[in-house]
Amino acid sequence: MREMVTLACSECKRKNYTSTRDKKKNKEKLELRKYCPFCRKHTIHREVK
């Protein structure tokens, strides 16, 4: 039961990436450090609906 989630930049709030996560194992929202092409630097990307 993997779910597709969208990741948005924490600084500019733009939706840049998609990923999957297991809803049963990971109850909290996903946070990854990824490159944002709009900010032109690595930032924290958080899961959004």
Biotite code that builds the C-alpha atoms (Angstrom):
import biotite.structure as struc

atoms = struc.array([
    struc.Atom([0.000, 0.000, 0.000], chain_id="A", res_id=1, res_name="MET", atom_name="CA", element="C"),
    struc.Atom([2.328, 2.732, -1.179], chain_id="A", res_id=2, res_name="ARG", atom_name="CA", element="C"),
    struc.Atom([0.886, 6.189, -1.682], chain_id="A", res_id=3, res_name="GLU", atom_name="CA", element="C"),
    struc.Atom([2.034, 8.872, -4.129], chain_id="A", res_id=4, res_name="MET", atom_name="CA", element="C"),
    struc.Atom([2.878, 12.133, -2.329], chain_id="A", res_id=5, res_name="VAL", atom_name="CA", element="C"),
    struc.Atom([3.873, 15.546, -3.644], chain_id="A", res_id=6, res_name="THR", atom_name="CA", element="C"),
    struc.Atom([6.859, 17.388, -2.166], chain_id="A", res_id=7, res_name="LEU", atom_name="CA", element="C"),
    struc.Atom([6.887, 21.190, -1.974], chain_id="A", res_id=8, res_name="ALA", atom_name="CA", element="C"),
    struc.Atom([9.800, 23.506, -1.217], chain_id="A", res_id=9, res_name="CYS", atom_name="CA", element="C"),
    struc.Atom([9.676, 24.974, 2.293], chain_id="A", res_id=10, res_name="SER", atom_name="CA", element="C"),
    struc.Atom([11.002, 28.360, 1.112], chain_id="A", res_id=11, res_name="GLU", atom_name="CA", element="C"),
    struc.Atom([9.184, 29.147, -2.153], chain_id="A", res_id=12, res_name="CYS", atom_name="CA", element="C"),
    struc.Atom([6.245, 26.699, -1.602], chain_id="A", res_id=13, res_name="LYS", atom_name="CA", element="C"),
    struc.Atom([6.409, 25.344, -5.167], chain_id="A", res_id=14, res_name="ARG", atom_name="CA", element="C"),
    struc.Atom([5.623, 21.697, -5.850], chain_id="A", res_id=15, res_name="LYS", atom_name="CA", element="C"),
    struc.Atom([8.745, 20.206, -7.433], chain_id="A", res_id=16, res_name="ASN", atom_name="CA", element="C"),
    struc.Atom([8.883, 16.456, -6.740], chain_id="A", res_id=17, res_name="TYR", atom_name="CA", element="C"),
    struc.Atom([6.720, 13.376, -6.260], chain_id="A", res_id=18, res_name="THR", atom_name="CA", element="C"),
    struc.Atom([7.610, 10.355, -4.180], chain_id="A", res_id=19, res_name="SER", atom_name="CA", element="C"),
    struc.Atom([5.990, 7.316, -2.604], chain_id="A", res_id=20, res_name="THR", atom_name="CA", element="C"),
    struc.Atom([5.608, 6.370, 1.035], chain_id="A", res_id=21, res_name="ARG", atom_name="CA", element="C"),
    struc.Atom([4.091, 3.517, 3.008], chain_id="A", res_id=22, res_name="ASP", atom_name="CA", element="C"),
    struc.Atom([1.064, 4.832, 4.907], chain_id="A", res_id=23, res_name="LYS", atom_name="CA", element="C"),
    struc.Atom([1.139, 2.056, 7.507], chain_id="A", res_id=24, res_name="LYS", atom_name="CA", element="C"),
    struc.Atom([4.819, 2.330, 8.450], chain_id="A", res_id=25, res_name="LYS", atom_name="CA", element="C"),
    struc.Atom([5.312, 6.133, 8.210], chain_id="A", res_id=26, res_name="ASN", atom_name="CA", element="C"),
    struc.Atom([2.552, 8.036, 9.990], chain_id="A", res_id=27, res_name="LYS", atom_name="CA", element="C"),
    struc.Atom([4.321, 11.420, 9.925], chain_id="A", res_id=28, res_name="GLU", atom_name="CA", element="C"),
    struc.Atom([4.724, 13.597, 6.828], chain_id="A", res_id=29, res_name="LYS", atom_name="CA", element="C"),
    struc.Atom([7.735, 13.028, 4.614], chain_id="A", res_id=30, res_name="LEU", atom_name="CA", element="C"),
    struc.Atom([10.617, 15.551, 4.695], chain_id="A", res_id=31, res_name="GLU", atom_name="CA", element="C"),
    struc.Atom([13.581, 15.354, 2.323], chain_id="A", res_id=32, res_name="LEU", atom_name="CA", element="C"),
    struc.Atom([16.452, 17.685, 1.483], chain_id="A", res_id=33, res_name="ARG", atom_name="CA", element="C"),
    struc.Atom([16.321, 18.163, -2.296], chain_id="A", res_id=34, res_name="LYS", atom_name="CA", element="C"),
    struc.Atom([17.400, 20.671, -4.931], chain_id="A", res_id=35, res_name="TYR", atom_name="CA", element="C"),
    struc.Atom([14.885, 23.417, -5.788], chain_id="A", res_id=36, res_name="CYS", atom_name="CA", element="C"),
    struc.Atom([15.405, 24.765, -9.328], chain_id="A", res_id=37, res_name="PRO", atom_name="CA", element="C"),
    struc.Atom([13.446, 27.943, -8.525], chain_id="A", res_id=38, res_name="PHE", atom_name="CA", element="C"),
    struc.Atom([15.488, 28.831, -5.409], chain_id="A", res_id=39, res_name="CYS", atom_name="CA", element="C"),
    struc.Atom([18.647, 27.414, -7.060], chain_id="A", res_id=40, res_name="ARG", atom_name="CA", element="C"),
    struc.Atom([19.787, 25.684, -3.862], chain_id="A", res_id=41, res_name="LYS", atom_name="CA", element="C"),
    struc.Atom([19.141, 22.618, -1.695], chain_id="A", res_id=42, res_name="HIS", atom_name="CA", element="C"),
    struc.Atom([16.179, 23.095, 0.653], chain_id="A", res_id=43, res_name="THR", atom_name="CA", element="C"),
    struc.Atom([13.848, 21.023, 2.802], chain_id="A", res_id=44, res_name="ILE", atom_name="CA", element="C"),
    struc.Atom([10.920, 19.653, 0.798], chain_id="A", res_id=45, res_name="HIS", atom_name="CA", element="C"),
    struc.Atom([7.827, 18.634, 2.766], chain_id="A", res_id=46, res_name="ARG", atom_name="CA", element="C"),
    struc.Atom([4.877, 16.473, 1.842], chain_id="A", res_id=47, res_name="GLU", atom_name="CA", element="C"),
    struc.Atom([1.724, 18.326, 0.806], chain_id="A", res_id=48, res_name="VAL", atom_name="CA", element="C"),
    struc.Atom([-1.727, 17.034, -0.125], chain_id="A", res_id=49, res_name="LYS", atom_name="CA", element="C"),
])
